[in-house]
Amino acid sequence: MSKFTALSDELHDYIVGHGSRQDEVLRRIQEETAAMGEISVMQIAPDQGAFITMLCRLLGAREAIELGTFTGYSAICIARGLQPGGRLIACELSEEYAKIAARNFEAAGVADRIEVRIGPAAETLRDLPERELFDFGFIDADKTGYPDYYEQVLSRTRPGGLIMVDNVLAAGQVVSGGEDFDEFTRDSVGAIRRINELITADERVDTVMLGIADGVMLARKR
């Protein structure tokens, strides 16, 4: 038997309003990113950001990595959840977005906790030592790279550490037939379906999928 409450726009607004606390910096970033047009869909939602900060605090996270920083909203949420002296490696492909994010880190007062690395996420990951270091990993880069990113991050996450994978519902397209998908969408949705199946069957982790924003998958390394 399924048990869930269907969300109307009004009910969703109620949840966000009561489940996230945006300060002026995060509110400004959200507004400025929204003004960028359709590309703004890459930014996480406010309730998702609050959830990330809470998870990092509950984990007592000190070392974190993020794949796909965009304008910096999610990185700020991670950094604010880290323990004193904590560090976040923020991976961003675009130099332009990385510059915007860096300005936002300064405004949020977390620049000293974040190291921005510009370039393809796969290359950045492979340049990192293969040791179990990270307490928290957030995967939100190009979707076709998700299966590889997951393996690379998992091998560098400590036992008991947590990985969050974003957009695992693909705007609902994970359960669509896909007959009308263009090639880009077909490849992206296919990769998301693969990572969902991979993590669900992965005995190396405990896992749960949640319907926050566009869906997140949590994988706790055993």
C-alpha positions as a Markdown table, in Angstrom:
| # | Residue | x | y | z |
|---|---|---|---|---|
| 1 | Met | 0.0 | 0.0 | 0.0 |
| 2 | Ser | 1.3 | 3.4 | -0.9 |
| 3 | Lys | 1.2 | 6.2 | 1.6 |
| 4 | Phe | 2.0 | 9.7 | 0.5 |
| 5 | Thr | 0.5 | 13.2 | 0.4 |
| 6 | Ala | 0.3 | 14.6 | -3.1 |
| 7 | Leu | 1.8 | 18.1 | -3.2 |
| 8 | Ser | -0.1 | 21.0 | -4.7 |
| 9 | Asp | 1.8 | 24.2 | -5.4 |
| 10 | Glu | 0.3 | 25.7 | -2.3 |
| 11 | Leu | 1.3 | 22.8 | -0.1 |
| 12 | His | 4.8 | 22.7 | -1.6 |
| 13 | Asp | 5.2 | 26.4 | -0.8 |
| 14 | Tyr | 4.1 | 25.7 | 2.7 |
| 15 | Ile | 6.8 | 23.0 | 3.1 |
| 16 | Val | 9.6 | 25.2 | 1.7 |
| 17 | Gly | 8.4 | 28.1 | 3.8 |
| 18 | His | 8.5 | 26.1 | 7.0 |
| 19 | Gly | 11.4 | 23.8 | 6.1 |
| 20 | Ser | 14.2 | 26.1 | 5.0 |
| 21 | Arg | 15.7 | 29.3 | 6.3 |
| 22 | Gln | 17.2 | 31.5 | 3.7 |
| 23 | Asp | 19.4 | 34.4 | 4.7 |
| 24 | Glu | 19.9 | 37.4 | 2.5 |
| 25 | Val | 22.9 | 35.9 | 0.7 |
| 26 | Leu | 21.1 | 32.7 | -0.3 |
| 27 | Arg | 18.0 | 34.7 | -1.3 |
| 28 | Arg | 20.0 | 37.0 | -3.5 |
| 29 | Ile | 21.8 | 34.1 | -5.1 |
| 30 | Gln | 18.5 | 32.4 | -5.8 |
| 31 | Glu | 17.1 | 35.5 | -7.4 |
| 32 | Glu | 20.2 | 36.4 | -9.4 |
| 33 | Thr | 20.4 | 32.8 | -10.7 |
| 34 | Ala | 16.7 | 32.7 | -11.6 |
| 35 | Ala | 17.3 | 35.8 | -13.7 |
| 36 | Met | 19.8 | 33.8 | -15.9 |
| 37 | Gly | 16.9 | 32.1 | -17.6 |
| 38 | Glu | 16.4 | 28.4 | -18.3 |
| 39 | Ile | 19.9 | 27.5 | -17.1 |
| 40 | Ser | 18.8 | 28.4 | -13.6 |
| 41 | Val | 17.2 | 25.0 | -13.3 |
| 42 | Met | 20.7 | 23.7 | -12.4 |
| 43 | Gln | 20.5 | 25.4 | -9.0 |
| 44 | Ile | 19.2 | 23.4 | -6.1 |
| 45 | Ala | 16.0 | 24.3 | -4.3 |
| 46 | Pro | 16.0 | 26.1 | -0.9 |
| 47 | Asp | 14.5 | 23.1 | 1.0 |
| 48 | Gln | 17.2 | 20.9 | -0.6 |
| 49 | Gly | 19.9 | 23.3 | 0.6 |
| 50 | Ala | 18.6 | 23.3 | 4.1 |
| 51 | Phe | 18.5 | 19.5 | 4.0 |
| 52 | Ile | 22.1 | 19.3 | 2.8 |
| 53 | Thr | 23.3 | 21.6 | 5.7 |
| 54 | Met | 21.4 | 19.5 | 8.2 |
| 55 | Leu | 22.9 | 16.3 | 6.9 |
| 56 | Cys | 26.4 | 17.7 | 7.0 |
| 57 | Arg | 25.9 | 18.8 | 10.6 |
| 58 | Leu | 24.4 | 15.5 | 11.7 |
| 59 | Leu | 27.4 | 13.7 | 10.1 |
| 60 | Gly | 29.9 | 16.0 | 11.8 |
| 61 | Ala | 31.4 | 16.3 | 8.3 |
| 62 | Arg | 34.8 | 17.9 | 8.0 |
| 63 | Glu | 35.8 | 16.9 | 4.4 |
| 64 | Ala | 33.3 | 17.2 | 1.5 |
| 65 | Ile | 33.3 | 17.2 | -2.2 |
| 66 | Glu | 30.8 | 18.6 | -4.7 |
| 67 | Leu | 30.6 | 17.9 | -8.4 |
| 68 | Gly | 28.7 | 20.7 | -10.2 |
| 69 | Thr | 28.9 | 24.0 | -8.3 |
| 70 | Phe | 27.2 | 26.4 | -10.7 |
| 71 | Thr | 26.7 | 29.7 | -8.9 |
| 72 | Gly | 27.5 | 28.4 | -5.5 |
| 73 | Tyr | 24.2 | 27.9 | -3.6 |
| 74 | Ser | 24.7 | 24.2 | -2.8 |
| 75 | Ala | 28.4 | 24.7 | -1.9 |
| 76 | Ile | 27.5 | 27.4 | 0.6 |
| 77 | Cys | 24.9 | 25.0 | 2.2 |
| 78 | Ile | 27.5 | 22.3 | 2.4 |
| 79 | Ala | 30.2 | 24.6 | 3.8 |
| 80 | Arg | 27.9 | 26.0 | 6.5 |
| 81 | Gly | 27.3 | 22.4 | 7.7 |
| 82 | Leu | 30.9 | 21.5 | 8.1 |
| 83 | Gln | 32.7 | 21.3 | 11.4 |
| 84 | Pro | 35.2 | 24.1 | 12.3 |
| 85 | Gly | 38.3 | 23.7 | 10.1 |
| 86 | Gly | 36.3 | 21.7 | 7.5 |
| 87 | Arg | 37.0 | 21.8 | 3.8 |
| 88 | Leu | 34.9 | 21.5 | 0.7 |
| 89 | Ile | 36.3 | 20.7 | -2.8 |
| 90 | Ala | 33.9 | 22.4 | -5.2 |
| 91 | Cys | 34.3 | 21.1 | -8.8 |
| 92 | Glu | 33.0 | 23.2 | -11.6 |
| 93 | Leu | 33.5 | 22.9 | -15.4 |
| 94 | Ser | 32.8 | 26.5 | -16.3 |
| 95 | Glu | 35.3 | 29.2 | -15.4 |
| 96 | Glu | 32.6 | 31.8 | -15.7 |
| 97 | Tyr | 30.3 | 30.0 | -13.1 |
| 98 | Ala | 33.3 | 29.4 | -10.9 |
| 99 | Lys | 34.0 | 33.1 | -10.7 |
| 100 | Ile | 30.4 | 33.8 | -9.8 |
| 101 | Ala | 30.4 | 31.1 | -7.2 |
| 102 | Ala | 33.7 | 32.5 | -5.7 |
| 103 | Arg | 32.1 | 35.9 | -5.3 |
| 104 | Asn | 29.1 | 34.3 | -3.6 |
| 105 | Phe | 31.4 | 32.3 | -1.2 |
| 106 | Glu | 33.0 | 35.6 | -0.1 |
| 107 | Ala | 29.6 | 37.2 | 0.5 |
| 108 | Ala | 28.5 | 34.2 | 2.5 |
| 109 | Gly | 31.6 | 34.2 | 4.6 |
| 110 | Val | 32.6 | 30.6 | 3.7 |
| 111 | Ala | 35.4 | 31.2 | 1.1 |
| 112 | Asp | 38.0 | 30.0 | 3.6 |
| 113 | Arg | 36.3 | 26.6 | 3.7 |
| 114 | Ile | 36.0 | 26.0 | -0.1 |
| 115 | Glu | 38.6 | 25.1 | -2.7 |
| 116 | Val | 37.3 | 25.6 | -6.2 |
| 117 | Arg | 38.7 | 23.3 | -8.9 |
| 118 | Ile | 37.9 | 24.2 | -12.5 |
| 119 | Gly | 37.7 | 21.5 | -15.2 |
| 120 | Pro | 36.0 | 18.2 | -16.0 |
| 121 | Ala | 34.8 | 16.5 | -12.8 |
| 122 | Ala | 36.1 | 13.1 | -13.9 |
| 123 | Glu | 39.6 | 14.5 | -14.3 |
| 124 | Thr | 39.5 | 16.3 | -10.9 |
| 125 | Leu | 38.4 | 13.1 | -9.2 |
| 126 | Arg | 41.1 | 11.0 | -10.8 |
| 127 | Asp | 43.7 | 13.6 | -9.6 |
| 128 | Leu | 42.6 | 13.1 | -6.0 |
| 129 | Pro | 44.4 | 10.4 | -3.9 |
| 130 | Glu | 42.5 | 7.1 | -3.7 |
| 131 | Arg | 42.0 | 7.2 | 0.0 |
| 132 | Glu | 38.8 | 7.2 | 2.1 |
| 133 | Leu | 38.7 | 10.8 | 3.0 |
| 134 | Phe | 35.3 | 12.4 | 2.4 |
| 135 | Asp | 32.5 | 12.5 | 4.9 |
| 136 | Phe | 30.0 | 13.9 | 2.4 |
| 137 | Gly | 29.8 | 14.0 | -1.4 |
| 138 | Phe | 27.2 | 15.8 | -3.6 |
| 139 | Ile | 26.9 | 14.7 | -7.2 |
| 140 | Asp | 25.1 | 17.3 | -9.4 |
| 141 | Ala | 27.1 | 17.6 | -12.6 |
| 142 | Asp | 26.4 | 16.3 | -16.1 |
| 143 | Lys | 24.1 | 13.4 | -15.9 |
| 144 | Thr | 25.8 | 11.1 | -18.3 |
| 145 | Gly | 28.8 | 11.1 | -16.0 |
| 146 | Tyr | 26.9 | 10.0 | -12.9 |
| 147 | Pro | 27.8 | 6.3 | -12.9 |
| 148 | Asp | 31.5 | 7.1 | -13.1 |
| 149 | Tyr | 31.3 | 10.0 | -10.6 |
| 150 | Tyr | 29.5 | 7.7 | -8.1 |
| 151 | Glu | 32.3 | 5.1 | -8.3 |
| 152 | Gln | 35.0 | 7.7 | -8.0 |
| 153 | Val | 33.4 | 9.4 | -5.1 |
| 154 | Leu | 32.5 | 6.2 | -3.3 |
| 155 | Ser | 36.1 | 5.0 | -3.4 |
| 156 | Arg | 37.1 | 8.2 | -1.7 |
| 157 | Thr | 34.4 | 8.3 | 1.0 |
| 158 | Arg | 35.0 | 7.0 | 4.5 |
| 159 | Pro | 32.9 | 4.2 | 5.9 |
| 160 | Gly | 29.8 | 5.9 | 7.4 |
| 161 | Gly | 30.2 | 8.8 | 5.0 |
| 162 | Leu | 27.3 | 9.9 | 2.8 |
| 163 | Ile | 26.8 | 10.6 | -0.9 |
| 164 | Met | 23.9 | 12.5 | -2.3 |
| 165 | Val | 23.0 | 12.2 | -5.9 |
| 166 | Asp | 20.7 | 14.9 | -7.3 |
| 167 | Asn | 18.0 | 14.9 | -10.0 |
| 168 | Val | 17.3 | 11.2 | -9.7 |
| 169 | Leu | 13.7 | 11.7 | -10.9 |
| 170 | Ala | 14.8 | 13.6 | -14.0 |
| 171 | Ala | 11.7 | 15.8 | -13.9 |
| 172 | Gly | 9.6 | 12.6 | -13.8 |
| 173 | Gln | 11.1 | 11.2 | -17.0 |
| 174 | Val | 12.7 | 8.2 | -15.2 |
| 175 | Val | 9.3 | 6.5 | -15.5 |
| 176 | Ser | 8.5 | 7.8 | -19.1 |
| 177 | Gly | 8.8 | 5.7 | -22.1 |
| 178 | Gly | 11.1 | 8.2 | -23.8 |
| 179 | Glu | 9.7 | 7.8 | -27.3 |
| 180 | Asp | 9.8 | 11.6 | -27.7 |
| 181 | Phe | 13.2 | 12.3 | -26.1 |
| 182 | Asp | 15.9 | 14.0 | -28.1 |
| 183 | Glu | 19.3 | 12.4 | -28.0 |
| 184 | Phe | 20.6 | 14.6 | -25.2 |
| 185 | Thr | 17.6 | 13.9 | -23.0 |
| 186 | Arg | 17.6 | 10.2 | -23.8 |
| 187 | Asp | 21.3 | 9.9 | -22.8 |
| 188 | Ser | 20.8 | 11.9 | -19.6 |
| 189 | Val | 17.7 | 10.0 | -18.5 |
| 190 | Gly | 19.3 | 6.7 | -19.4 |
| 191 | Ala | 22.3 | 7.6 | -17.2 |
| 192 | Ile | 20.1 | 8.6 | -14.3 |
| 193 | Arg | 18.1 | 5.3 | -14.6 |
| 194 | Arg | 21.4 | 3.4 | -14.5 |
| 195 | Ile | 22.7 | 5.2 | -11.4 |
| 196 | Asn | 19.4 | 4.6 | -9.6 |
| 197 | Glu | 19.5 | 0.9 | -10.4 |
| 198 | Leu | 23.2 | 0.7 | -9.5 |
| 199 | Ile | 22.9 | 2.3 | -6.1 |
| 200 | Thr | 19.7 | 0.4 | -5.3 |
| 201 | Ala | 21.5 | -2.9 | -5.9 |
| 202 | Asp | 24.9 | -1.8 | -4.4 |
| 203 | Glu | 25.6 | -3.9 | -1.3 |
| 204 | Arg | 28.4 | -1.5 | -0.4 |
| 205 | Val | 25.9 | 1.2 | 0.7 |
| 206 | Asp | 22.7 | 1.7 | 2.6 |
| 207 | Thr | 20.4 | 3.8 | 0.5 |
| 208 | Val | 17.2 | 5.8 | 0.3 |
| 209 | Met | 15.5 | 7.8 | -2.4 |
| 210 | Leu | 13.6 | 10.9 | -1.4 |
| 211 | Gly | 11.2 | 13.1 | -3.3 |
| 212 | Ile | 12.9 | 16.4 | -2.4 |
| 213 | Ala | 13.0 | 18.9 | -5.3 |
| 214 | Asp | 13.8 | 16.7 | -8.4 |
| 215 | Gly | 14.6 | 13.7 | -6.3 |
| 216 | Val | 17.7 | 12.8 | -4.3 |
| 217 | Met | 19.4 | 9.5 | -3.7 |
| 218 | Leu | 21.3 | 9.0 | -0.4 |
| 219 | Ala | 24.0 | 6.3 | -0.2 |
| 220 | Arg | 25.7 | 5.7 | 3.1 |
| 221 | Lys | 28.9 | 3.8 | 2.7 |
| 222 | Arg | 29.0 | 0.7 | 4.9 |
